[in-house]
Amino acid sequence: MPGGLTTRGRCLLAAGLAAALCALVLDERDLLRIAAFVVALPLLATLTAGRARLGVHADRRLVPPRTPVGSASEVRLTLRGRGRLGTGGLLLADGVPVALGGQPRFVVERLPRQSPVQLRYPLQPTQRGVHRVGPLVARVTDPFGLAEFDRELAAYSRLVVTPVVVPLTGMPAGGGLGSGEQGAGRWRAGQGEDDVVVRDYRQGDDLRRVHWRSTARCDELMVRVEERPWRGGACVLLDSRAGAHRGGGPAASLEYAVSLAASVWLHLQRHGWRVQLAAAGGRVLVSSGETGGHSADVLLDALAALAPTSRSDLVAGPLAAGQDVVAVLGATAPGAVQQLVASRPRGSRSFAVLLDVDAWAPTARAPSAAPRTDPAAAARLLVAAGWSVTVAGPDQPLPAVWDRVCAGSAPRLGAVR
């Protein structure tokens, strides 16, 4: 364990060595005895403190263990003692990253044998990610304060800080994310659902509702009671390339893109659509058809752990066949646009949200900084390829950006709307 002599102990050891040197020079045996005692005292204190057993057990609990950026979480520590504490009490320090609020410290003067001691402190996560809280360390000292050592009482705990998700409304115009009477132009998934409820024909039923396949199978007239419209699918593509984004920390353009992609994915999934989330390179992170009833938690956990990638290719091959595409893009060069257009499923609607990433960059740019990018050039190429394009900046709320996507409106090129 890290530790050793304190400042007091080192000063006492230095004084003892100096006294021993003077005793040798002056040939003073009494002074030499005193010097030997002064030198031995901090050394014995170090040996005693280093071998001391701390009869304290601790448990840590995070409430809740997963929370969105900007929401508070609480750490609850439970201490149980089986021995005596030092004369100065017990100094505790729990390891907390700066992104969660800094390291808390406590002084516990006594630990009752019958009842545990409860300690609490808040966490204020400002950065998306999977953060480690801990370890909980107790500092052990000797009665004279000459030596100190750290003892680990509790190991690490994991706090999952998920991206901010905002509620969205509406579906892309002409994209066909409708159902029922409004589902004339539905998103084309390439596959339909044979989800038809049939019953025996009754007098007065409309003959246009006869379900001929069931009639042939049952050898008696059957009619449809309900026929659900075909449900489409969507692939939400998140540009997670490190070179495609600007800014740092929670105000980076990547965090804006992650929040928008998460909000769109959950919005479509809540409307009953099969949705995939793909990162740079076309790597599928989450698919709603594979996560069951915990799809929202799986999505948020995957995005919490998502780190920017150093790869330069936006997509490595065709995206999900038969699904429409909603791409949330950072700085996109013409080569990346060509990759994206080539990977677009045939016959599918495609929507792109281009981030004006330079608006996230600091005002003063270093000479080695990435060159400025113009989203208008990429927007022109995508529009020419049949995409619906929306340009977004950091000051624009996510629902407003999604409303423009739903309206199918391409912004005026060269300006951010």
NORMO-V140244 format. One line per field, one symbol per residue. phi: phi as a letter, one per 20 degrees, with the letter a starting at -180 (. if undefined). burial: # if it has 16 or more other C-alpha atoms within 10 Angstrom, else .. Layout:
phi: ???
burial: ???
//
This chain:
phi: .fqqfefffffffffffffffffffeldffffffffffffffffffffffefdeeccccccecefcbfgneeccdddddcdcbeeffendedcdfcfffdpoeecccdebcffecfddccbedcfdcfqddddpfeddedcegemebbbdceebfecddedeffddfdcncgfmemedbmfeefdefeencddedddcbffcgoffffefeffffffembfccfebcfffdecbdeddfdfffeccnbmfefffffffffffffgfffffenefcdddegnnffebcffddmfdffffffffffefdfdefeefcdaffgfmdfccdddefcfgffffffffefffmdfcccdeeefffeeffedffeffffddffffffffffeneeccdccfeefffffffffffmeefffnced
burial: ..####..##.##..##.##..#.......##..##.##.###.##..##...#.#.#.#.#...#####..#.###.###...#..#########..##.........##.....#.....####################..###########.#.#######..#..###.#####......####........#.##........##..##.....####....###################..#.##################...################......##.#######.#.#....###...##############...######.###..##############...........####.##.##....########...##.######.#.##.#..#.
//
